[in-house]
Amino acid sequence: MKQLVIVTEDRPGIVADISTALAEKNINIESIDAEATRCHGVIILSVDKYDEALKTLTDASFTVYTENTIVVEIADEPGALAKIARRFKDADLNMRSIRIMKREAGNSLVAIAADHTKEAIKLVEDCIVA
């Protein structure tokens, strides 16, 4: 799975501007996380029409980065995420981002972006969602 990462100034209405631009092109946001620091905002999106979304946001003058993510399914219980994170630590492999995308029926879907995707896939191949 690919995700879009937008780095922007932190200002009122930024999520409205992004979601409106995508809506106007009939692009559905499947997940969104937004965080702000003193001056900057970081918004991470997954969408149903990745290529169109990338073009739409770039055309709208947003600074957009893309990254591959690995989606894994883990138990929705204390310590499950720690076990996955420990695999990365033990392999000395950095996780650039991690998002819990969905929690349902005792399981969680988690998107992970790592410095070395091929190596990361090997670490979590037993729980990757196809």
Number of C-alpha atoms within 10 A of each C-alpha: 14 17 20 21 21 20 18 16 14 15 11 8 9 15 15 10 13 17 16 13 17 21 13 9 12 13 18 15 16 11 15 17 14 14 11 14 9 7 9 13 18 16 19 20 19 19 20 13 15 19 10 15 24 21 13 18 19 14 11 13 9 16 14 16 13 14 16 16 21 22 23 20 20 19 15 16 10 8 10 14 16 10 12 15 16 12 14 18 12 8 11 9 18 14 16 12 13 15 16 16 15 13 14 9 7 9 14 19 20 20 22 22 21 20 14 13 17 10 13 21 18 10 16 17 11 10 15 17 14 7
